[in-house]
Amino acid sequence: MSEGSWEFPPGALFATILRCPWRGKSPRIDGCLSDWPEEQRMPPLGQLSGGEQFADVFMAWNERGLYLAVEVPKDARVVTNRQNPAAGDAVELFIDTRGARTSHRASQFCYHLVLLPAPPGRGGDEPQLIHKPLRRSLQHAPEVRSERLRLASDLRDDGYALELAIEPEALHGYEPVAGNRIGLALVVHDIQHGRQLFGTSADVPWERDPSTWGLVELAPEVER
């Protein structure tokens, strides 16, 4: 870079806005992704900033919930770390239910959810969901209503899949109405492949700044 010139990280130059497809029939939350059609697969946004893309991300919504699925190929055993999710296999989900993008500090509408495909150690194969507070928040979000969430995983020899269903009452401020926008960033941590980002960039403080998260617009029913 020559003297007097500036180089901006890709994540600082643009904000992603994606349409979240509507689906009339909710997916089965069982870890099997066979009922997710190709049109609900999200584009590999991480390639815009030069990141590796190894996982597939699916998303959809209807009036009964917001649905997310992640499929991660790997030929090693899944290893998770509850205290430090980034040191193992995990998916971190950041959601701003109002999609404001007006502040660098989180509000009561901002959530950080950690999804573990299996518990740490060898204590079973049930996935775990952890609600973590966002650092430097102006106001912390209310606790997630766990009874309004459903999480399932499928651990295989060639990788794993995660499915999450979020009912409207689970997160403060979420309204399942076509045209509404939510802020969203997703980070897949993998011992083999490293890290994959969706809706944000490695060059920005995505772990605490909701203005760096992408926007997801709930598409109307006619655009299935």
N, C-alpha and C positions, 0 to 999 in steps of 0.2 A: 504494500500500500504506500503510495507516494505521500510526501509531506503535504499537509494541508487538505488531504482527502479523507473521506470517512467511509467506513465499511459497516453497514447495518446488518444484524442477524436477520435471516429470512422471517422469523417469527414476529419481528417488529415491523415488518413492512405491510402485512395484510392480516385480516381476520377472516376465518372461514365461516361460511353460512351454508348449512346443509339442510335438505328437506328430510324429515323423519317420516317414512312411509306409514300410511294408515293400513291396518289389517282388521277385518271384521272378526275373524276367529282368533282368539288369543293363542299363542304358542303353548304347547305342553312344556312345563318347566320340569324337565327330567334329565337334562344334560345331553340329550340326543338332538342334534340340529337338523334332522332330516325334514322337518316341517318349516324350515326357513327358506323361502324362495330367494333366488339370486338377486332380485330387485331390492331386497332388504339388506344386502351386503353394502357396507359403507366403502367409499373410495379410499385408496391408500394415501391419505393426506401426508403422512410422514415423509413421503418421497419428495415433497416440495422443499423440505429443508435438509435433504440428503440422508435421512435416517433409514435404517434397515426396516423392511416390512416382512415379518415372518408370521404374524397372526392375522386371522380374519375377524372382522368386527361386523356384527349385524345389529340393526336397530329397527324398532317399529313401535306404534302406539295405537291405542283406541281409548274409548271413554272409561275402560276398566283398568287401564294401566299403561305404563311405559316399559318396554321390553328391550333387553339387551342380551346379546350372546357373543361369546368370544371363543374362537377355536385356535389352539396353539399346538403346532407340531413339535415333537421332541422325541428323542430316542433314549432319554435317561429318566430315572425315577423323579417324580415331582417332589420337590423339597420346599417347605415353607418356613417362614420365620415371622412369628406374630409380633415380636418387639421391633423388628426391622424388616418390614415386608420387601423392601428393595433388595435385600440380600438373598432372597429366595425367589420362588415362583409365585407371582401375585398379580392381581389387576387392581389398579387404583382408579377410582371414578370420582370426578369432581363435577358437581352440579350446582348451578345457580338457578333456582326455580323461577326467577323473574328475568333472567338474562339481561340485566341492566348494563353491565360493562362500563359503569360510570365511576367506579372507585377501584383503587389498587388494593383495598383491604376488604375482607369478606364481611358480609352482613348476615342477618338472621335467616336469609334465604339460601345460604351457601353451605353445601355439604361435601364432606370428604369421606368416601366409603372405600374400605379395603376389602377385596374379595380374595379369599384363599381357596384354591381348588381342593385342598385337603388340609387337615389339621397338622400342626408341627409334630415331628417325630413319626412314630408308627402306630398312632392311636386311633386308626380308623380311616375312613375315606369320605366322611361328611364334610362338605365345604363350610367355610366360616365367613361371616360378614362382620366387619368392625367399623364402627362410626368413630372417626377421629376428629378432634377439633382442628380448625385451620389456624395456623399461627398468625399473630398480629391482627386478629379479627376485630372489627369495630363492635360487633355483637355476634355471639355464637348462636348457631341454629338450635332449635329445640331438638331433643333426642329423637332419633328415628323411631317410628312406630314399627317395631320388628314384626309384629303380628300381621302387618300389611305388606311384608316383603316375602318373596319366595326365591330361594337360591338353590340351584342344583348343579352338580358337576358329573362328568363322566371321565374317569381316568383310564387311559388305554396304553397299550405298548408303544403306540406311535404319537402320543401326545395326550392332551386333555381338552375338554370343552366345558364352558361355564354358561349358565343361563340365569338371568335375573329378571324378576317381575316386580315392578314398583307400583303399588296401587296409589291412586291420587292422594289418599289420606296419609300416606307414609311420610311424605316430605312437606314441610311447612311452605306454603305459597304456591305449590304446584297446581295448575289448573289445566286439565286435558281438553283444550279447546283448539280447534283447527286455526292456524295462523299465529298462535302464541309461540314465543321463542324462549328457549332456555339456554343458559350457558352450560357448556359441557366440554370436558377434557378427559381423556382416558389414557392411562399409562400401563403397558404390559411389561412386567419384569420377568426375565427368563434367565436362568443360570447359564444356559447354553448360548443363547442368541444375544443377550444383553437387554436393551430397553427399546420398546416401540411406543411412539407417541401418536395420539390421535386427537386432533382439535387444538393442539398447542405445539410449542417448539422447545427444544432443549436450551435455546438461548435466552429464555425468559423465565421468571420465577413462578412457574405454573403451580408450584406446591402451596402457594399462599396468596396469589394475586388473581382474582376472578376476571380482571380485565384482559388477561392473557388467554382465557379459554375461548374456544370457538362457540358459535351460535348454531343451535338446531331449531328449525322451524317445523312445527307439527303440520304435516301436509293434510289437505282435506281428503275426504273419503273418495272423491271422484278420481284421485290420482293414485289409486292402488296399483 
